[in-house]
């Protein structure tokens, strides 16, 4: 989502094609809305024509026989409907009533169809954006704030909903009214209409000039709204930290500044839009007043009837109103275009990690072998730092390998590459003998279970959180996994058992309970490769004992790679890998590494001597 794309998006209405792509999937609804719109516009324009006849045929003191109809449309109407309606002045009043009823029904149908389309398009658009987002690699979310993306899915889609459900309909209706009204005006008073049209270029020019500035400010306004949502989400998600450090005042000020920036930008947009409306309406109604002046002189001279000038005034008012409304909806269209452009960026974003066109099949049955072969890697957001340098490691099926080292040594990077969240710059990472870049990432991840240090619990039921390991698992399988993870006891004590809502990020559970739920999820997945990111580091002694017991069951007969921060947890590992600055500096078992005078022995002395003290 580069700045160049944003600048390009802010200069045109072409982004609205994104909306059309989704709306075009419902052609019958669009057709119904268009038919209703045209009928409503025709009915609207028919009202001034009816008043012309009422005035000329009735109020002028003459009968229909003395004032012949000049409009072919009116002649046809009188001939076709005359048998059902009374004659004379009653005919025209009755026809006006029929026109009003048609206008009301057509307007109601137009409202229904366009409102339905607005809701449907937004639902489809949100779903499409979400479908694309979940395919993107983690690097995308490192460079783009998730809270801002969430704002696009809410604030921007609300604007598009208004555009589809209201603005486009209003714009089309006013275009039809304007074009049809001008045609009718020519049939009533060609010379006056020509005078009126001479002012159109003068009206359009400020729309174009001010409209471009309005679109730029509209885009800025949406960005400021996104900032407000981002700050609110960030603060509310870290409320305990905010209050623990006494930073409530600072967060209030930060949010208030964002709100004021949003208001300031919105005020500029409102001011500019108000100026554009004032200028356009002044020009429009100034032109109409001048034309009416000439029309009044024509009536006095007998060149026009009273009904004709009345119809001209009413229709001219409709046309002027249509042009005035178009200036307003143009601003809404610009905002909709900016919002659609922001969502189009999310829709058009392509994952950097994807399956090749012809992916290799993973061998069956799974073996559980993991191999790093001379791997070099740097994170996209930190290209100046080498996370792994010429790293090689072969983990045999069923082997338990612990990875230790200081912070920043590259331990977590191993897990990121095994799950193919990133691709190495050089070398290969293989699972069961297949290089990850040659196969489908989904087939690789299906062979891996992960228990992170920071457990992710979704705001859903305990059942759904467990089923994340295997979504088609039945309750018997869920309880079996819970028993193996020492989680069944506390799950049974929950108010609604497995149907109990866990709260935001598992707020209703303790740290140990969340870890055991994550272990049960991994047990349910039943994958041949297990990745453990020190799942017991932040637990009390009793919770650690329960979690470690569950982990021992989980690790049985699986290839296990453990990131260890506490060396006491890796003494039983088949092999210990000591990393520093992206390289393996030592490897062996606990006893052999402890006897050497290397990094592991120094780390062990620091930890164990500290515990003894």
C-alpha positions, 0 to 999 in steps of 0.5 A: 500500500504504497504512497504512490498508489494512494496518490493515484487513487485520490485523483480519480473516480475509477476506484468505484469500479471495485464497487461495480465488480461486486454489484454486477453479480446481481443484474436483476436487482440492478435492472429493477432499480434502473426501471424504477428510477427511470419511471420515477424520473418520468413521473417527476417530469410529468408533473410540470407538464400536467400543471401546464395543462391545468393552467392553460385548460382550466385556470385560463378560462378555456376548454380543452377544445379551445386550447389544442394540445401541442405535445404528442405525449399528452395527445396519446395520454388523453386518447388512451386514458380519456375513456377511463378518466373524466374530460376537461379539467378533471382529466388533468387533475386525475392524471396528476393524481395518477402520476403522483401514485406512480411516482410514490410506488416507483420511488419506493421500489427504487429505495428497496432495490438500491438499499438491498444492493448497498447491503449486499455489496458491502457484505460481499466486499467485506467477505472478499477482503477478509478472504484475501487478508487471511492468505497474506504472509506475516510480513504484510501485517508487520508493515501494516497495522491490523487496527488500521486494516480493521478500520478499513473493513468498518469505516470505509465499507460504511461509506461505500454502503452509503454510495451504493445504497443512496448516492449512486441512485440519487446521482442517476435519478438527477441525471435522468431528471436533468436530461429529460427536463432539458428536453422538455424545456426545449419543447416548451420554450426553445429560446429560453432553454438555450439561454439557460444552457449557456450557463452550464459551462460556468456551473461545471467549471467550479465543480471540477476545480473544487471537486479535485480538492474535495477528493484529496481532503476526503481521502485525508479525512478517512485516514484520520478516522482510521487513526482514531480507530487504531489508537482506540483499539490499541489503548483498549487492548492494553488497558491494564498496562495503561493503568498500571503505569498511570498513563491514562492522561497521556492516552486521553490526550493522544486520543483527543489529538487524533479526534481533533485532527479528524475534526479539523480535516472534516471541517476543511472538507465540510467548508470546501463542500459548502463553498462548492454548493453555494457557488453552484446554487448561486450560478444555477438559480442566478441563471434561472432568474435571468431566464425567467425574467426573459420569460415573463417578458415573452408572456407579456408579449403573448409569445408564451402562455401562462401554463407554459411559463409555469411548466418552464419554471417548475421544470427549470426548478427540477433541473436546477435542483438536479444539478445542485444535487449532483454537486453534493453527490459528487462529493460523496462519490469522491469519498466513496472512491477514496474508500474503495481505493483503500479497500482495493489495496487490500483486495489486490494485495498478493501473498508473498508466500504462495504455492507454486503452480505445480506443487510437489506432493508431500510424502505419505505417511509423514515422517517428521524430518526437518532440515535446514541447509545453509540458510541465510535470512533477514526479516523484510522489516529489518534488512540490515540485521541477519537473523540466520547466517549459513544455518544448517540443521537436520532433525531426525524423525522422533527426535527432540531438539532444544534450541537455546541462546540469548535473545536475538540469536535466531531461535524464533526465526527457525519456527517462522521458516519451518511454517513457511511464514517467510522464505530464506534468502539463500539455502533451503528448508525442507520437511520430509525431504521436500523443500518448502518453496516447492510445495503447498504451504498448507500441506506443510503446516498440516504436519505441524502443531504449535504451542506458543509462549503467548497463547492465543485464545479466541473470543469464542467458546471453549469448544471452538478454541479446542476445535481450532486444532481439528475443526471436525473433531467431535466432543469425545475427541475434544474431551480426550485431548483435554484429559491428555492436556490436564485441562478437562478438570477446569473445563468441566467446572466452567459454567457451560462446560465446552460452550462457555465463552472464553472472553477477549483473549481468554480473559476468563482463564488463568495463564496455566489454563490458557496454556493447557488449552493450547496444548489440548489444541495441539494434541487434537491436531495430532501432527508429526512435528511439534514446535514448542516455544517455552510454554511454561516460562511464565507459570507458577510451580503447580501450573508448570507441573501440570503443563509439563506433564501434558507436554510430555504426553504431547511430545511422545513419538513426535519430532519436537523442536523446543525453544528453551529460555529456562534450561531446566526444561531441556535437560532431557532433550535428545540434543541441545542446539546453542545459537548466537547471532544466527549461527549454531555455536554448540550442540550436544546434550546437557551434560556434555555442554555443561562440562564445556566452557562455552555459551551453554555452560555460562548460561547454565551457571547464571540460571542455576546459580541464581536459582540456588542463591 
